[in-house]
């Protein structure tokens, strides 16, 4: 079998076996990096439909030292692992539109074998609760609508535990915005109309080269894309409503930035009642007092403060009528692989911070 479980150096462990689906993209590479340093997980297999049998080190040169002999697995290899291992941690980084059916196939095999995997999906396929809501945004039917009730979508900081066996991660832009919007709504600080401008790094566009990530076009430049029509906006509204009970309006203008990793979002709204900056800082600080990966400061945060880490930083300002929150995080880590790992730790009954406490790289 061409997977990590066939490598004695990796498979011979009492740790919980971890499986990565969609193994050649940037988020999958980040998942592999986090698993390599995780105290309770051990890589068991990495699915790649396009490169089964190929070396992981060839696809991810920066991971060669920790995975020198591991090869990508076929779907048949992964199904066998899920069917034979009584407990697995499955992290899906497959593209949206492809994840739904892939996850359904894997979970069906586990159900038939009587095994119980825990699964976190990083794609958009399980972020909505109904096929109709999904189809309205993505313009095609959901690939496995009967599975939707098995997933909960939320930022880890906003839901103490998942009521379902599996979790859908809200995504990078969504996480950066929800970290600001959710407390503003839940604490009654702002009216439910938000104006958001966000800048994301080029890794957010995925590994396959496209115009949006081509270096000569993106370097030393900033530009908007899909203004007021980005597909993540309805997901953010739905996620905020699920936690706060309030259906907000979101005017979102995303931008492409000239850096590789990170997101900087500015979220503005009208205050529901007058408040000072000190009062707002105190409210948000208390809201995230028990969230180890989120900090609130009076100083505007910078992307380099968090790039390469699972930490997010917020700041809040007011002129007496308007509240503005700036939010930064790493799109591949906190916004994708790291946030998914937070949820996986919870699903497995592990410390939420396990494998995620490394600080930002600083000079990326």
N, C-alpha and C positions, 0 to 999 in steps of 0.2 A: 504494500500500500504506500503510495507516494505522499505521505503526510508526516507531520511532526511526531505523531505517536509511534512511528516506526523507528525513530531515532532514540536510542537508549538514553542519551545524555539529556533528552528533553522529556521523554515519556515516562521514565522511571521515577515517579514522584508521587507523594501523597497529596499534592495540591489538586485543586479542582481543575479538571480539563476545560480549556477555553478553545472555542472555535470562532474563527473570523470568516464571514461570508462576504464575497466581493473583494477579493484580496489584493488587487493591484493598484487601487487608487490611493490618493493622499490620506484620506481618513483611515483606510485599512492599514496603511503604513504607520499611522499614529497609534492605532490600536495595538499593532504588533509591538511597537516601542513601549507602550504602557504595560502590556502583558509581560514583557521581558523583565521589567522592574517590579512586578507585583508580587507581594509576599505570599499570596494565597492562590494564585492562578498559575497554570502551566499550559503552554500552547500545545494543543492536540491536533489541530488541522486548520488549514487556510484554503478556502475555496477560490479557485479561479477557473471560470469556464473557458477563458481564452488562453490560459497558460498552464494547464495541468501538467505536472511533472517537471516544470521549469523551476530553477533555483529562486528562492525568496531573496537571497543576497544579490542576485543579478538585478532584480526589480528594485530593490531598496539597498543601495550600496552602504548607506549609513547603518544598516542593521546586520551587516555581514559578520561582525564580531560576535553577536549573540545568536544568530541563526545561520551558521556557516554551511550546514548540510541539509537544512529543511527545504522541502519542495512543496509547490502548490498542489492541492488535492483536487480531484474531480468530484462532481456531485455525488457519484456512487460511493467514493471514499467517505465523504462527509455523512451520507445517510447511514453507512455502516457504523461509523463512530457514534452517531446519535442513537442508533438502535442498540448498541452494545454497552455504552457507558451509562450507568444509572443516573448520573448527575453531570450536567454540562452547563457551561456559561457560553451562550451563543450571542455574538455581537455582529449585527448585519450592517455592512457598509455598501451594499449593492445599490445601484441607481434607483431613483424613484420610478415607478412603473414596472420595474423588474422584481423588486423586493417582495411584493405581496404574494405572488405565485411561488416564488422560491421559498419563502418562509412557510407558506402553507404546505408545501411538499415536505420540508424538513420536519415540521411539527406533526404532520400526518404519520410520518415514519416513526417518530418517537411514540405517538399514541398507540400505534399498532404493536410496538415492542414493549410498551408498558414503562418506558423511561420518562423522566420529568426534567427536561431542560428549562433553564431560565433564559429568556431572550429579550434583548434590547435592540430595536430597529432605529437606525439613524436616518433612514430615508424618510420621505414624506408619506409613504403609503399607509401608515396606520395613525396619522395625526388627527384625522377626522373620525367621528363616531358613526357616520352613516355613509353608505355608498353614494347617496344623492349629494351630500356636501362635498365629498371627494370629487365626484364627476363634474360638479359645477365649476371647480377650480382647474382640474387637470384635463377636462374635456374628453375623458374616456372612462369606461366603467372600471370599478375597482377589481383587482385581480383575485381577491378572496374575501368578499364581503362578510362571509360567515365567521371570519376571524376577528372582525373589528371589535367585537365586545370583549375580546381577550386582551386588549391593549388599553393602557391609559397614557395620555400625553400630558406631560407637565415638566416644568423646570424642577430639578430636585429640591431646590430651596423653598418651593411653594407647596409641596405636598409631602407630608411626613412619611407616608407609605403608599405603595400602589395597591388599589383594591382589586387589581387584576393580576394574573400570573406573569404577564409580559408588559413591556413599556415601550412607548414610542418617544424618542427624543425630539424636542421641539425644533432643533436646528440652531445654526449659528446666529444669524440676524435675529431670529425669534428670541433666543436666550438673552442677547444683549438688550433688546427692547423690553421684554417681559420683566427683567430684573428691575426696570424703572417703572413700568406701567402698573404692575401688579400691586406694589405697596401704595402707589398714588391713588389707586382705586379702592383698595381694601381699607385704607385708613381714612378715606373721604377727603383727601388732600386736594385732588383735582377734579374738574369736571371731565366727563368721559369723551372728550374730543382731543386727540393727540396728533401732533405734527412731528414727524420724525425724519431726520436726515442721518443716514448711516454710510460709513465708508468701510469697504472690506478689502482684504488682501487678495492677491491673484490666486492663491491656493483654493479660494472659495469657488472658483470656476471649474475645479476638477483637473485631473492629470492630462486629459487629452487636449493637445494644443488647439486653441481657437483664437479668434481675433481678440477677444477680451483678455487673454492671458499672454498674447504675443509681446515679448519684452520691448521691442522698439516702439510699439504703440502705447504700451501702458507705463513704461518708465518715465519718470518726471512729469506725470500727468494725473489729473483727477477728472472724472466725468460721470454724469448720472446715466442710469439705465433703467428702463421700465418704470419711469416716474409715475407714481399714483396708480400703478397697475401691477405691482410685483405679486407673484403667486403666494409669497409667504404672509402677506398682510391678512388674508382671511384666517390663516392658521393662528396667527398671533391673537386676533380678536377672539377666536373660539377658545383658545387656551386660557386667555385672561378671564373670559366669562365662566369657564368651568371652575376656576379657583375663587373668583370674587362674586359671581352671580350677576355681574354687570356687563352689559353688551356695549363696548366702547366703539367709537369711530376712530379709524386710523388713516391718516394721510402720510404715506411712506414714500420717500424718495431715496433709493439706494444709489451708492456711488462706487465706482472702481477706483481703488487707490494704487499707488506705485510701489507698494511693499508686498511681501509674500504672505506673511502671517499677521492676523489681527483684525479686529473690528473696532471702530470708534463710532458710537451712535449718540446723537443729541435728541432728546425727547422733550417736547414742550407742550404745555397745556395751561389753561386758565385755572388759577386757584379757586377752590370752592369757597374759601373764606380767607381773610388776610392772615399771613404768617410771615415770620422773619426767617432769614437763612438759618439762624441758630436753631429755631424750632424745627425746621425741615430736616436739618442735619441730625438732630436728636431723634426725630421720628423714624428716619430711614436706618439710622444706626441701631436703634432698638429693634426694628423689624428684622434686621439681619444679624442680631446679636449671637444667635446660635448657628450661624451659617459659616463654617470654617473657610469657605472659598470666596466669600463676598465681603468686601470692606467698603466703608463709606468715609469720605474725606472732604474737607473744605477746599482742598487743592484739586484742580482739574487733572484727572488721570491721563497717562500717556500709554499708547499701545505697547511700547517697549517695557513698561512696568509689568506686563502680563504675558507677552509673547513667549510661546513655548511652555506655558504652564496652564494649570486648571483654575487659576485665580481670576476673579473679575473685580473691577474697581468702579465705584460710582462716586459722583459728586453732585451736589444740588445747589441751585441758585434761584434767587427771586428778586423781582423789582417791586414787589408788593402786590402785583396782579397776576403775573405769569410765573410759573415754575418751570425751570429747565434742569434736566438731569443729564449728565454726560456719563456714558457707560463704555468701558473698554473690556475686551476679553480676547483670547486667542481663538480664532474660528475653528481650527483643527482640533484643539484640545477642549477647553471648556465648552465651546460651541458645538462640539461633535463627539470625538472619541472620549475625552475626559468626562464630559457630562453623562455620556452613556455608561462609562465605567462607574461613576457615582451611583447610578441606578442599579447597575449590576451588583455592586457591593451590597446594596440594600436588599436586593432580591435574594442574595445568597446568605444574608444574615451576617455579613462582614462589616468591620468598621467602614463608615462612609469614606474616610480619607485614605483607605488602603491603596498604596501604589500611586497616589496623586499629589503628594505633598512637595514634590521638587519645585524650587522657586523658578521664576522666569529666567530666561537666558541672559537678558539684559541688553547685550550688544548684538542683536540679530542683524 
